[in-house]
Amino acid sequence: MNCRRSFGLSRRSMHLKSLLAPCLLAVLMATFAGACGGSSNGPSLGPAAKFLGRWELDTATTFNINCPTVMLSGSAAIWVEMVFEKGVLTDATEASGACVPPGIGFDVNGTKLSAPNPDPYTNMVPLCELSLGADNNGFPVFLDLSFSALDFTLLQASAGEAPMAVLSGTASGIIAQEDGTGTGHYVQVDSCTYTGAGDTFHRMSQP
């Protein structure tokens, strides 16, 4: 079975701006070493205007990953920076590059952005696909996280301070790696969960 196709994995590699990749790859190598400010509310920006721009994480991450087979658990931030741009099929799209394109789209839901399910770009559950590099044999390793919930909620504004928001989410996923046959087939290495409820971001720039 072509597990890569079944899991919706891509060959494209992207840089992961977090500590997740080196920690995870270290475990995989050991485990499989023998294996072959203000708001922009202009009408042209759409309903997500107050969210658009670059946001920076300013707290320790509350997100935790658990992958029992490779015995990996603990804090892991996918997004230390979030960049929201005006979307086409959604009100906004997250464009920091933390997830392999097309990334995740968001719609405005009151004072928050929520990832719609299904994602209108893929007709799948909102997916963040992460390229984790290669194991010690040179085989590519990937993490796919499908989010059952992912919200970016504005906090009460304070005079003289940059806007703030909180990221929360719940996901499940897999770790997969090339099977070593050279045929492009990938095998599932582990099943993972990923949850967090209180990562605080400040808005650093706007359109």
C-alpha positions in Angstrom: 0.0 0.0 0.0 1.2 3.5 -0.8 1.0 4.8 2.8 2.1 8.3 1.7 -0.9 8.7 -0.6 -3.2 7.3 2.0 -2.0 9.6 4.7 -2.1 12.7 2.4 1.6 13.3 2.7 3.6 15.4 0.3 7.2 15.2 -1.1 7.6 19.0 -0.5 10.0 20.0 2.4 9.6 23.1 4.5 11.5 24.5 7.4 9.9 23.8 10.8 10.4 26.8 13.2 10.2 24.8 16.4 12.1 22.4 18.6 9.9 19.5 17.5 12.0 18.3 14.6 15.4 17.9 16.2 13.8 16.2 19.3 11.8 13.8 17.2 14.6 13.0 14.8 16.9 12.2 17.7 14.4 9.6 18.9 13.8 8.2 15.4 17.5 7.8 14.8 17.9 6.0 18.1 14.9 3.8 17.5 15.4 3.0 13.8 19.2 3.1 13.5 19.2 -0.4 12.1 16.4 0.2 9.7 17.0 0.1 5.9 -0.9 47.8 17.1 -4.1 49.4 15.7 -6.4 47.6 13.4 -6.6 47.5 9.6 -10.3 47.4 8.9 -10.3 48.7 5.3 -13.1 47.2 3.2 -10.6 45.7 0.7 -9.2 43.4 3.5 -12.4 41.6 4.2 -13.9 40.4 7.5 -10.5 39.2 8.8 -8.9 42.6 8.6 -8.3 42.9 12.3 -6.4 39.6 12.2 -4.2 40.1 9.2 -0.5 40.7 9.6 2.3 39.1 11.6 1.9 37.8 15.1 4.7 36.7 17.4 4.5 34.2 20.3 5.4 35.9 23.5 4.8 33.1 26.0 6.2 29.6 26.5 4.1 27.2 24.4 1.2 25.4 26.0 1.1 22.8 23.2 2.2 19.3 23.9 2.8 16.4 21.6 2.5 12.7 22.5 3.8 9.9 20.2 3.9 6.8 22.4 5.8 4.4 20.1 8.8 6.6 19.7 8.3 7.7 23.4 8.2 11.3 22.5 6.1 13.7 24.7 6.4 17.2 25.9 6.1 20.8 24.8 6.4 21.5 21.1 5.5 24.7 19.3 4.6 24.6 15.6 3.9 28.3 15.4 6.3 30.8 17.0 5.2 33.2 14.4 1.8 33.3 12.6 1.2 35.3 9.4 -2.4 35.8 8.3 -3.1 37.0 4.8 -6.4 37.6 3.1 -7.8 34.3 1.8 -9.7 33.3 -1.3 -11.8 30.4 -0.2 -11.5 31.3 3.4 -11.5 34.7 5.2 -7.8 34.3 6.0 -4.9 31.9 5.4 -1.9 31.2 7.6 1.2 31.9 5.6 4.2 31.7 8.0 5.5 28.5 6.3 5.3 26.5 9.5 3.1 24.0 7.6 3.8 22.7 4.1 1.6 24.7 1.6 -1.3 25.1 1.3 -1.2 25.4 5.0 -4.4 26.1 6.9 -7.3 28.4 6.1 -9.4 30.3 8.7 -12.8 31.9 8.8 -13.9 34.7 11.1 -16.2 33.5 13.9 -17.0 36.5 16.1 -13.8 37.5 17.9 -11.8 34.6 16.6 -10.5 32.8 13.6 -11.4 29.2 13.3 -10.1 26.6 10.9 -13.2 25.3 8.9 -13.8 21.6 8.6 -13.5 20.5 5.9 -10.9 22.8 4.6 -12.3 24.2 1.3 -8.9 24.1 -0.3 -8.4 20.4 0.2 -11.9 19.1 1.2 -10.2 17.4 4.1 -9.8 17.9 7.8 -7.6 21.0 8.4 -4.1 19.6 8.0 -0.7 20.8 9.1 2.0 18.8 7.4 5.5 19.1 8.7 8.7 17.9 7.1 11.0 16.7 9.8 14.0 16.1 7.6 15.7 12.7 7.3 16.6 9.9 9.7 20.2 8.6 10.1 19.7 6.5 6.9 18.7 9.5 4.9 15.0 8.6 4.6 12.5 11.5 4.8 10.4 11.7 7.9 7.1 13.6 8.1 4.5 14.5 10.7 0.9 15.0 9.6 -1.5 16.7 12.1 -5.2 16.8 11.4 -6.9 19.5 13.6 -10.4 18.8 14.9 -10.3 22.3 16.4 -7.9 25.3 15.8 -8.8 28.8 17.0 -7.1 32.1 17.2 -9.0 34.3 19.6 -8.6 38.0 20.2 -8.1 39.2 23.7 -9.6 42.4 25.2 -7.7 45.4 23.8 -5.7 47.6 26.1 -4.9 51.2 25.4 -1.4 51.8 24.2 -0.6 48.1 23.7 -0.4 45.9 20.6 -3.4 43.6 20.0 -3.1 40.2 21.6 -4.7 36.8 20.7 -4.6 33.2 22.1 -4.1 30.1 19.9 -5.7 26.9 21.0 -6.2 23.6 19.2 -6.5 19.8 19.2 -5.1 17.5 16.6 -4.2 13.9 16.0 -1.8 12.6 13.4 1.0 10.3 12.3 4.7 10.1 11.8 5.7 8.5 8.5 9.0 7.8 6.8 10.1 6.4 3.5 10.3 2.6 3.6 13.8 2.4 2.0 12.8 0.6 -1.1 13.2 3.6 -3.3 9.7 3.3 -4.7 8.3 6.4 -2.9 6.3 4.3 -0.4 5.9 5.5 3.1 5.2 3.6 6.3 3.5 4.8 9.5 5.9 5.0 12.4 3.7 6.3 15.1 0.3 7.9 16.0 0.4 11.2 17.8 -1.8 13.7 19.6 -1.2 17.4 19.8 -3.1 19.8 22.0 -2.7 23.3 23.5 -5.0 26.0 24.9 -3.1 29.2 25.8 -0.3 30.3 23.4 -0.4 34.1 23.5 0.6 36.2 20.5 1.2 39.9 19.9 0.4 41.6 16.6 3.6 43.0 15.3 2.6 44.2 11.8 -0.5 44.8 9.7 -1.3 45.3 6.0 
